[in-house]
Amino acid sequence: MSVNRKEKKTAAIWTVLFAAGILLFTLSDQFTKYLAAVHLKNTEGITLIPGVLKLQYLENRGMAFGMLQGKQLILILICLVFFAAAAFVFARTPKTAYYLPLTAVIAVLTGGAAGNFIDRIFRGYVVDFIYFSLIDFPVFNLADIYVVCGGIALAVIVIFKYKDGDFRFLF
């Protein structure tokens, strides 16, 4: 098999795995939101650990911590810009083991963004349902977890794994 053909095959496998990862994160988020809507809406919620953790249905028309309430068009546009940036970075990223962590983090971030994007498009709000009452943290969902953990992981790998010259492929 020629080198060029092998590279194309590797790129195709990476693309399938990348898309499958995004799909897995998005579907798990949407499934848990479906369960929240069916079992928690119009209820007092379900206390899992008294005084600590509760499942509680909430319709969030903003973003993190209630910012941009009612500004769905702006939030949708932000998501579209993020999706374009993620696709650009994925397309340009070398399909080697060295860049696997970067590719995985982009999939996690994109899956989380897609989960909340779907809610905004089809519901006009994002379904949140996880509430840490111990610290009175804002109610959130799996997509939020993916975005926060993906963002932290991105910062960690950019700071500790990659070097300045490792991102020349983007320019």
KANOR-V556382 format. One record per helix or strand of 3 or more residues. SS is the DSSP state (hx for helix, st for strand). FROM is the first residue (numbers start at 1). TO is the last residue. If there is no record, write none. Layout:
ss:SS from:FROM to:TO
ss:SS from:FROM to:TO
This chain:
ss:hx from:3 to:39
ss:st from:46 to:49
ss:st from:53 to:60
ss:hx from:64 to:66
ss:hx from:72 to:92
ss:hx from:97 to:122
ss:st from:126 to:132
ss:hx from:142 to:160
ss:hx from:164 to:170
